[in-house]
């Protein structure tokens, strides 16, 4: 399920990240945000970050090392 509010936030993050890269001299395709969004939409709906799973099960988090 795609939540509109999270979709909007994710797309803003993609755009900001691409713009930072461009400002630093990285030249991604002009439509990189759309390409990455399309890729994200193809991910399995139950996919979760390993940190979220660790948090759910009370495991140690890697946050300090990251």
PyMOL Python script that loads the backbone (N, CA, C, O; Angstrom):
from pymol import cmd

cmd.read_pdbstr("""\
ATOM      1  N   UNK A   1       0.841  -1.181   0.000  1.00  0.00           N
ATOM      2  CA  UNK A   1       0.000   0.000   0.000  1.00  0.00           C
ATOM      3  C   UNK A   1       0.887   1.245   0.000  1.00  0.00           C
ATOM      4  O   UNK A   1       1.848   1.337   0.763  1.00  0.00           O
ATOM      5  N   UNK A   2       0.557   2.173  -0.844  1.00  0.00           N
ATOM      6  CA  UNK A   2       1.307   3.421  -0.947  1.00  0.00           C
ATOM      7  C   UNK A   2       0.520   4.513  -0.226  1.00  0.00           C
ATOM      8  O   UNK A   2      -0.616   4.816  -0.590  1.00  0.00           O
ATOM      9  N   UNK A   3       1.133   5.096   0.794  1.00  0.00           N
ATOM     10  CA  UNK A   3       0.497   6.184   1.535  1.00  0.00           C
ATOM     11  C   UNK A   3       0.890   7.513   0.905  1.00  0.00           C
ATOM     12  O   UNK A   3       2.079   7.804   0.777  1.00  0.00           O
ATOM     13  N   UNK A   4      -0.083   8.322   0.511  1.00  0.00           N
ATOM     14  CA  UNK A   4       0.234   9.581  -0.175  1.00  0.00           C
ATOM     15  C   UNK A   4       1.201  10.477   0.596  1.00  0.00           C
ATOM     16  O   UNK A   4       2.114  11.051   0.002  1.00  0.00           O
ATOM     17  N   UNK A   5       1.015  10.605   1.902  1.00  0.00           N
ATOM     18  CA  UNK A   5       1.885  11.512   2.666  1.00  0.00           C
ATOM     19  C   UNK A   5       3.323  10.999   2.690  1.00  0.00           C
ATOM     20  O   UNK A   5       4.261  11.788   2.580  1.00  0.00           O
ATOM     21  N   UNK A   6       3.507   9.684   2.831  1.00  0.00           N
ATOM     22  CA  UNK A   6       4.859   9.136   2.829  1.00  0.00           C
ATOM     23  C   UNK A   6       5.456   9.144   1.429  1.00  0.00           C
ATOM     24  O   UNK A   6       6.661   9.333   1.266  1.00  0.00           O
ATOM     25  N   UNK A   7       4.623   8.940   0.428  1.00  0.00           N
ATOM     26  CA  UNK A   7       5.095   9.008  -0.951  1.00  0.00           C
ATOM     27  C   UNK A   7       5.640  10.396  -1.260  1.00  0.00           C
ATOM     28  O   UNK A   7       6.695  10.538  -1.878  1.00  0.00           O
ATOM     29  N   UNK A   8       4.916  11.403  -0.829  1.00  0.00           N
ATOM     30  CA  UNK A   8       5.343  12.783  -1.059  1.00  0.00           C
ATOM     31  C   UNK A   8       6.675  13.054  -0.352  1.00  0.00           C
ATOM     32  O   UNK A   8       7.576  13.661  -0.930  1.00  0.00           O
ATOM     33  N   UNK A   9       6.794  12.603   0.895  1.00  0.00           N
ATOM     34  CA  UNK A   9       8.036  12.790   1.646  1.00  0.00           C
ATOM     35  C   UNK A   9       9.195  12.064   0.965  1.00  0.00           C
ATOM     36  O   UNK A   9      10.279  12.626   0.812  1.00  0.00           O
ATOM     37  N   UNK A  10       8.964  10.814   0.558  1.00  0.00           N
ATOM     38  CA  UNK A  10      10.025  10.034  -0.081  1.00  0.00           C
ATOM     39  C   UNK A  10      10.483  10.696  -1.374  1.00  0.00           C
ATOM     40  O   UNK A  10      11.678  10.754  -1.662  1.00  0.00           O
ATOM     41  N   UNK A  11       9.532  11.191  -2.145  1.00  0.00           N
ATOM     42  CA  UNK A  11       9.901  11.853  -3.401  1.00  0.00           C
ATOM     43  C   UNK A  11      10.686  13.139  -3.140  1.00  0.00           C
ATOM     44  O   UNK A  11      11.576  13.492  -3.914  1.00  0.00           O
ATOM     45  N   UNK A  12      10.354  13.844  -2.043  1.00  0.00           N
ATOM     46  CA  UNK A  12      11.128  15.039  -1.674  1.00  0.00           C
ATOM     47  C   UNK A  12      12.554  14.652  -1.285  1.00  0.00           C
ATOM     48  O   UNK A  12      13.507  15.346  -1.639  1.00  0.00           O
ATOM     49  N   UNK A  13      12.697  13.550  -0.558  1.00  0.00           N
ATOM     50  CA  UNK A  13      14.026  13.072  -0.176  1.00  0.00           C
ATOM     51  C   UNK A  13      14.830  12.707  -1.423  1.00  0.00           C
ATOM     52  O   UNK A  13      16.011  13.041  -1.522  1.00  0.00           O
ATOM     53  N   UNK A  14      14.197  12.027  -2.366  1.00  0.00           N
ATOM     54  CA  UNK A  14      14.883  11.689  -3.621  1.00  0.00           C
ATOM     55  C   UNK A  14      15.362  12.949  -4.339  1.00  0.00           C
ATOM     56  O   UNK A  14      16.505  13.019  -4.791  1.00  0.00           O
ATOM     57  N   UNK A  15      14.484  13.936  -4.439  1.00  0.00           N
ATOM     58  CA  UNK A  15      14.831  15.174  -5.145  1.00  0.00           C
ATOM     59  C   UNK A  15      15.960  15.910  -4.429  1.00  0.00           C
ATOM     60  O   UNK A  15      16.891  16.398  -5.068  1.00  0.00           O
ATOM     61  N   UNK A  16      15.876  15.988  -3.108  1.00  0.00           N
ATOM     62  CA  UNK A  16      16.914  16.697  -2.357  1.00  0.00           C
ATOM     63  C   UNK A  16      18.258  15.982  -2.485  1.00  0.00           C
ATOM     64  O   UNK A  16      19.296  16.624  -2.650  1.00  0.00           O
ATOM     65  N   UNK A  17      18.232  14.663  -2.411  1.00  0.00           N
ATOM     66  CA  UNK A  17      19.466  13.901  -2.542  1.00  0.00           C
ATOM     67  C   UNK A  17      20.073  14.088  -3.926  1.00  0.00           C
ATOM     68  O   UNK A  17      21.282  14.278  -4.056  1.00  0.00           O
ATOM     69  N   UNK A  18      19.244  14.036  -4.949  1.00  0.00           N
ATOM     70  CA  UNK A  18      19.740  14.248  -6.312  1.00  0.00           C
ATOM     71  C   UNK A  18      20.310  15.655  -6.465  1.00  0.00           C
ATOM     72  O   UNK A  18      21.346  15.837  -7.105  1.00  0.00           O
ATOM     73  N   UNK A  19      19.653  16.638  -5.891  1.00  0.00           N
ATOM     74  CA  UNK A  19      20.133  18.020  -5.988  1.00  0.00           C
ATOM     75  C   UNK A  19      21.454  18.215  -5.258  1.00  0.00           C
ATOM     76  O   UNK A  19      22.317  18.956  -5.728  1.00  0.00           O
ATOM     77  N   UNK A  20      21.620  17.562  -4.121  1.00  0.00           N
ATOM     78  CA  UNK A  20      22.898  17.641  -3.395  1.00  0.00           C
ATOM     79  C   UNK A  20      24.000  17.028  -4.255  1.00  0.00           C
ATOM     80  O   UNK A  20      25.090  17.585  -4.384  1.00  0.00           O
ATOM     81  N   UNK A  21      23.697  15.877  -4.837  1.00  0.00           N
ATOM     82  CA  UNK A  21      24.678  15.247  -5.721  1.00  0.00           C
ATOM     83  C   UNK A  21      25.052  16.158  -6.876  1.00  0.00           C
ATOM     84  O   UNK A  21      26.230  16.311  -7.197  1.00  0.00           O
ATOM     85  N   UNK A  22      24.058  16.757  -7.495  1.00  0.00           N
ATOM     86  CA  UNK A  22      24.326  17.672  -8.616  1.00  0.00           C
ATOM     87  C   UNK A  22      25.194  18.849  -8.167  1.00  0.00           C
ATOM     88  O   UNK A  22      26.106  19.267  -8.880  1.00  0.00           O
ATOM     89  N   UNK A  23      24.898  19.378  -6.977  1.00  0.00           N
ATOM     90  CA  UNK A  23      25.674  20.507  -6.449  1.00  0.00           C
ATOM     91  C   UNK A  23      27.121  20.101  -6.164  1.00  0.00           C
ATOM     92  O   UNK A  23      28.020  20.941  -6.166  1.00  0.00           O
ATOM     93  N   UNK A  24      27.334  18.816  -5.922  1.00  0.00           N
ATOM     94  CA  UNK A  24      28.682  18.318  -5.636  1.00  0.00           C
ATOM     95  C   UNK A  24      29.375  17.791  -6.891  1.00  0.00           C
ATOM     96  O   UNK A  24      30.475  17.242  -6.818  1.00  0.00           O
ATOM     97  N   UNK A  25      28.727  17.960  -8.040  1.00  0.00           N
ATOM     98  CA  UNK A  25      29.351  17.585  -9.292  1.00  0.00           C
ATOM     99  C   UNK A  25      28.981  16.207  -9.822  1.00  0.00           C
ATOM    100  O   UNK A  25      29.501  15.778 -10.852  1.00  0.00           O
ATOM    101  N   UNK A  26      28.085  15.510  -9.127  1.00  0.00           N
ATOM    102  CA  UNK A  26      27.603  14.225  -9.630  1.00  0.00           C
ATOM    103  C   UNK A  26      26.506  14.524 -10.641  1.00  0.00           C
ATOM    104  O   UNK A  26      25.641  15.362 -10.387  1.00  0.00           O
ATOM    105  N   UNK A  27      26.532  13.860 -11.765  1.00  0.00           N
ATOM    106  CA  UNK A  27      25.562  14.153 -12.807  1.00  0.00           C
ATOM    107  C   UNK A  27      24.668  12.938 -13.079  1.00  0.00           C
ATOM    108  O   UNK A  27      24.881  12.205 -14.045  1.00  0.00           O
ATOM    109  N   UNK A  28      23.666  12.736 -12.217  1.00  0.00           N
ATOM    110  CA  UNK A  28      22.738  11.632 -12.476  1.00  0.00           C
ATOM    111  C   UNK A  28      21.832  11.996 -13.650  1.00  0.00           C
ATOM    112  O   UNK A  28      21.774  13.159 -14.051  1.00  0.00           O
ATOM    113  N   UNK A  29      21.127  11.015 -14.199  1.00  0.00           N
ATOM    114  CA  UNK A  29      20.168  11.337 -15.260  1.00  0.00           C
ATOM    115  C   UNK A  29      19.166  12.384 -14.772  1.00  0.00           C
ATOM    116  O   UNK A  29      18.845  12.447 -13.585  1.00  0.00           O
ATOM    117  N   UNK A  30      18.680  13.198 -15.699  1.00  0.00           N
ATOM    118  CA  UNK A  30      17.719  14.245 -15.323  1.00  0.00           C
ATOM    119  C   UNK A  30      16.481  13.677 -14.647  1.00  0.00           C
ATOM    120  O   UNK A  30      15.859  14.350 -13.824  1.00  0.00           O
ATOM    121  N   UNK A  31      16.118  12.447 -14.985  1.00  0.00           N
ATOM    122  CA  UNK A  31      14.906  11.849 -14.428  1.00  0.00           C
ATOM    123  C   UNK A  31      15.211  10.821 -13.323  1.00  0.00           C
ATOM    124  O   UNK A  31      14.426   9.899 -13.103  1.00  0.00           O
ATOM    125  N   UNK A  32      16.338  10.980 -12.638  1.00  0.00           N
ATOM    126  CA  UNK A  32      16.750  10.002 -11.630  1.00  0.00           C
ATOM    127  C   UNK A  32      15.692   9.819 -10.542  1.00  0.00           C
ATOM    128  O   UNK A  32      15.472   8.705 -10.065  1.00  0.00           O
ATOM    129  N   UNK A  33      15.040  10.915 -10.153  1.00  0.00           N
ATOM    130  CA  UNK A  33      14.010  10.816  -9.123  1.00  0.00           C
ATOM    131  C   UNK A  33      12.877   9.896  -9.577  1.00  0.00           C
ATOM    132  O   UNK A  33      12.402   9.058  -8.810  1.00  0.00           O
ATOM    133  N   UNK A  34      12.454  10.058 -10.819  1.00  0.00           N
ATOM    134  CA  UNK A  34      11.377   9.211 -11.351  1.00  0.00           C
ATOM    135  C   UNK A  34      11.823   7.755 -11.478  1.00  0.00           C
ATOM    136  O   UNK A  34      11.051   6.837 -11.199  1.00  0.00           O
ATOM    137  N   UNK A  35      13.064   7.549 -11.896  1.00  0.00           N
ATOM    138  CA  UNK A  35      13.583   6.186 -12.026  1.00  0.00           C
ATOM    139  C   UNK A  35      13.636   5.487 -10.670  1.00  0.00           C
ATOM    140  O   UNK A  35      13.248   4.325 -10.547  1.00  0.00           O
ATOM    141  N   UNK A  36      14.120   6.204  -9.650  1.00  0.00           N
ATOM    142  CA  UNK A  36      14.205   5.611  -8.316  1.00  0.00           C
ATOM    143  C   UNK A  36      12.821   5.381  -7.713  1.00  0.00           C
ATOM    144  O   UNK A  36      12.598   4.385  -7.026  1.00  0.00           O
ATOM    145  N   UNK A  37      11.904   6.294  -7.969  1.00  0.00           N
ATOM    146  CA  UNK A  37      10.537   6.128  -7.477  1.00  0.00           C
ATOM    147  C   UNK A  37       9.911   4.882  -8.098  1.00  0.00           C
ATOM    148  O   UNK A  37       9.259   4.101  -7.404  1.00  0.00           O
ATOM    149  N   UNK A  38      10.107   4.696  -9.395  1.00  0.00           N
ATOM    150  CA  UNK A  38       9.567   3.517 -10.073  1.00  0.00           C
ATOM    151  C   UNK A  38      10.170   2.241  -9.485  1.00  0.00           C
ATOM    152  O   UNK A  38       9.470   1.242  -9.319  1.00  0.00           O
ATOM    153  N   UNK A  39      11.446   2.272  -9.175  1.00  0.00           N
ATOM    154  CA  UNK A  39      12.102   1.121  -8.552  1.00  0.00           C
ATOM    155  C   UNK A  39      11.514   0.853  -7.173  1.00  0.00           C
ATOM    156  O   UNK A  39      11.260  -0.298  -6.817  1.00  0.00           O
ATOM    157  N   UNK A  40      11.300   1.907  -6.401  1.00  0.00           N
ATOM    158  CA  UNK A  40      10.729   1.752  -5.060  1.00  0.00           C
ATOM    159  C   UNK A  40       9.333   1.140  -5.128  1.00  0.00           C
ATOM    160  O   UNK A  40       8.970   0.328  -4.277  1.00  0.00           O
ATOM    161  N   UNK A  41       8.559   1.520  -6.120  1.00  0.00           N
ATOM    162  CA  UNK A  41       7.208   0.976  -6.255  1.00  0.00           C
ATOM    163  C   UNK A  41       7.206  -0.517  -6.585  1.00  0.00           C
ATOM    164  O   UNK A  41       6.210  -1.203  -6.356  1.00  0.00           O
ATOM    165  N   UNK A  42       8.306  -1.015  -7.116  1.00  0.00           N
ATOM    166  CA  UNK A  42       8.412  -2.432  -7.462  1.00  0.00           C
ATOM    167  C   UNK A  42       8.867  -3.297  -6.288  1.00  0.00           C
ATOM    168  O   UNK A  42       8.823  -4.524  -6.379  1.00  0.00           O
ATOM    169  N   UNK A  43       9.302  -2.682  -5.189  1.00  0.00           N
ATOM    170  CA  UNK A  43       9.765  -3.457  -4.038  1.00  0.00           C
ATOM    171  C   UNK A  43       8.592  -4.206  -3.410  1.00  0.00           C
ATOM    172  O   UNK A  43       7.455  -3.738  -3.475  1.00  0.00           O
ATOM    173  N   UNK A  44       8.855  -5.360  -2.804  1.00  0.00           N
ATOM    174  CA  UNK A  44       7.774  -6.110  -2.150  1.00  0.00           C
ATOM    175  C   UNK A  44       7.105  -5.269  -1.061  1.00  0.00           C
ATOM    176  O   UNK A  44       7.773  -4.537  -0.332  1.00  0.00           O
ATOM    177  N   UNK A  45       5.804  -5.382  -0.961  1.00  0.00           N
ATOM    178  CA  UNK A  45       5.059  -4.542  -0.017  1.00  0.00           C
ATOM    179  C   UNK A  45       5.438  -4.793   1.435  1.00  0.00           C
ATOM    180  O   UNK A  45       5.319  -3.883   2.256  1.00  0.00           O
ATOM    181  N   UNK A  46       5.887  -5.984   1.778  1.00  0.00           N
ATOM    182  CA  UNK A  46       6.249  -6.294   3.160  1.00  0.00           C
ATOM    183  C   UNK A  46       7.688  -5.994   3.517  1.00  0.00           C
ATOM    184  O   UNK A  46       8.127  -6.281   4.630  1.00  0.00           O
ATOM    185  N   UNK A  47       8.428  -5.417   2.580  1.00  0.00           N
ATOM    186  CA  UNK A  47       9.843  -5.132   2.813  1.00  0.00           C
ATOM    187  C   UNK A  47      10.006  -4.120   3.939  1.00  0.00           C
ATOM    188  O   UNK A  47       9.303  -3.110   3.989  1.00  0.00           O
ATOM    189  N   UNK A  48      10.938  -4.404   4.838  1.00  0.00           N
ATOM    190  CA  UNK A  48      11.204  -3.484   5.951  1.00  0.00           C
ATOM    191  C   UNK A  48      12.702  -3.372   6.159  1.00  0.00           C
ATOM    192  O   UNK A  48      13.458  -4.303   5.880  1.00  0.00           O
ATOM    193  N   UNK A  49      13.111  -2.228   6.648  1.00  0.00           N
ATOM    194  CA  UNK A  49      14.522  -2.013   6.953  1.00  0.00           C
ATOM    195  C   UNK A  49      14.943  -2.918   8.103  1.00  0.00           C
ATOM    196  O   UNK A  49      14.160  -3.177   9.017  1.00  0.00           O
ATOM    197  N   UNK A  50      16.177  -3.395   8.056  1.00  0.00           N
ATOM    198  CA  UNK A  50      16.655  -4.280   9.110  1.00  0.00           C
ATOM    199  C   UNK A  50      16.621  -3.598  10.470  1.00  0.00           C
ATOM    200  O   UNK A  50      16.405  -4.259  11.486  1.00  0.00           O
ATOM    201  N   UNK A  51      16.831  -2.281  10.505  1.00  0.00           N
ATOM    202  CA  UNK A  51      16.764  -1.558  11.772  1.00  0.00           C
ATOM    203  C   UNK A  51      15.364  -1.616  12.360  1.00  0.00           C
ATOM    204  O   UNK A  51      15.209  -1.747  13.575  1.00  0.00           O
ATOM    205  N   UNK A  52      14.343  -1.519  11.518  1.00  0.00           N
ATOM    206  CA  UNK A  52      12.962  -1.608  12.002  1.00  0.00           C
ATOM    207  C   UNK A  52      12.682  -2.978  12.592  1.00  0.00           C
ATOM    208  O   UNK A  52      12.014  -3.088  13.620  1.00  0.00           O
ATOM    209  N   UNK A  53      13.186  -4.023  11.951  1.00  0.00           N
ATOM    210  CA  UNK A  53      12.995  -5.389  12.454  1.00  0.00           C
ATOM    211  C   UNK A  53      13.732  -5.559  13.781  1.00  0.00           C
ATOM    212  O   UNK A  53      13.179  -6.115  14.729  1.00  0.00           O
ATOM    213  N   UNK A  54      14.972  -5.085  13.854  1.00  0.00           N
ATOM    214  CA  UNK A  54      15.732  -5.183  15.102  1.00  0.00           C
ATOM    215  C   UNK A  54      15.029  -4.453  16.238  1.00  0.00           C
ATOM    216  O   UNK A  54      14.962  -4.956  17.360  1.00  0.00           O
ATOM    217  N   UNK A  55      14.510  -3.279  15.948  1.00  0.00           N
ATOM    218  CA  UNK A  55      13.794  -2.497  16.960  1.00  0.00           C
ATOM    219  C   UNK A  55      12.554  -3.244  17.440  1.00  0.00           C
ATOM    220  O   UNK A  55      12.280  -3.292  18.639  1.00  0.00           O
ATOM    221  N   UNK A  56      11.818  -3.815  16.521  1.00  0.00           N
ATOM    222  CA  UNK A  56      10.608  -4.553  16.862  1.00  0.00           C
ATOM    223  C   UNK A  56      10.899  -5.727  17.790  1.00  0.00           C
ATOM    224  O   UNK A  56      10.122  -6.004  18.703  1.00  0.00           O
ATOM    225  N   UNK A  57      12.009  -6.413  17.563  1.00  0.00           N
ATOM    226  CA  UNK A  57      12.332  -7.599  18.340  1.00  0.00           C
ATOM    227  C   UNK A  57      13.288  -7.322  19.503  1.00  0.00           C
ATOM    228  O   UNK A  57      13.794  -8.253  20.129  1.00  0.00           O
ATOM    229  N   UNK A  58      13.534  -6.040  19.788  1.00  0.00           N
ATOM    230  CA  UNK A  58      14.356  -5.678  20.935  1.00  0.00           C
ATOM    231  C   UNK A  58      15.832  -6.005  20.776  1.00  0.00           C
ATOM    232  O   UNK A  58      16.545  -6.146  21.770  1.00  0.00           O
ATOM    233  N   UNK A  59      16.291  -6.124  19.559  1.00  0.00           N
ATOM    234  CA  UNK A  59      17.694  -6.418  19.304  1.00  0.00           C
ATOM    235  C   UNK A  59      18.532  -5.153  19.389  1.00  0.00           C
ATOM    236  O   UNK A  59      18.012  -4.039  19.320  1.00  0.00           O
ATOM    237  N   UNK A  60      19.834  -5.343  19.539  1.00  0.00           N
ATOM    238  CA  UNK A  60      20.753  -4.208  19.526  1.00  0.00           C
ATOM    239  C   UNK A  60      20.679  -3.512  18.176  1.00  0.00           C
ATOM    240  O   UNK A  60      20.553  -4.158  17.136  1.00  0.00           O
ATOM    241  N   UNK A  61      20.758  -2.203  18.204  1.00  0.00           N
ATOM    242  CA  UNK A  61      20.720  -1.432  16.970  1.00  0.00           C
ATOM    243  C   UNK A  61      22.129  -1.042  16.534  1.00  0.00           C
ATOM    244  O   UNK A  61      23.035  -0.911  17.357  1.00  0.00           O
ATOM    245  N   UNK A  62      22.294  -0.862  15.240  1.00  0.00           N
ATOM    246  CA  UNK A  62      23.591  -0.509  14.662  1.00  0.00           C
ATOM    247  C   UNK A  62      23.783   1.000  14.560  1.00  0.00           C
ATOM    248  O   UNK A  62      24.773   1.466  13.996  1.00  0.00           O
ATOM    249  N   UNK A  63      22.856   1.751  15.095  1.00  0.00           N
ATOM    250  CA  UNK A  63      22.837   3.202  14.890  1.00  0.00           C
ATOM    251  C   UNK A  63      24.148   3.862  15.324  1.00  0.00           C
ATOM    252  O   UNK A  63      24.663   4.731  14.621  1.00  0.00           O
ATOM    253  N   UNK A  64      24.693   3.455  16.480  1.00  0.00           N
ATOM    254  CA  UNK A  64      25.932   4.085  16.953  1.00  0.00           C
ATOM    255  C   UNK A  64      27.091   3.850  15.999  1.00  0.00           C
ATOM    256  O   UNK A  64      27.949   4.717  15.834  1.00  0.00           O
ATOM    257  N   UNK A  65      27.119   2.661  15.360  1.00  0.00           N
ATOM    258  CA  UNK A  65      28.221   2.345  14.443  1.00  0.00           C
ATOM    259  C   UNK A  65      28.036   3.039  13.107  1.00  0.00           C
ATOM    260  O   UNK A  65      29.015   3.334  12.422  1.00  0.00           O
ATOM    261  N   UNK A  66      26.821   3.297  12.737  1.00  0.00           N
ATOM    262  CA  UNK A  66      26.566   3.950  11.465  1.00  0.00           C
ATOM    263  C   UNK A  66      26.879   5.418  11.617  1.00  0.00           C
ATOM    264  O   UNK A  66      26.737   6.182  10.662  1.00  0.00           O
TER     265      UNK A  66
END
""", "prot")
cmd.dss("prot")
cmd.show_as("cartoon", "prot")
cmd.util.cbc("prot")
cmd.orient("prot")
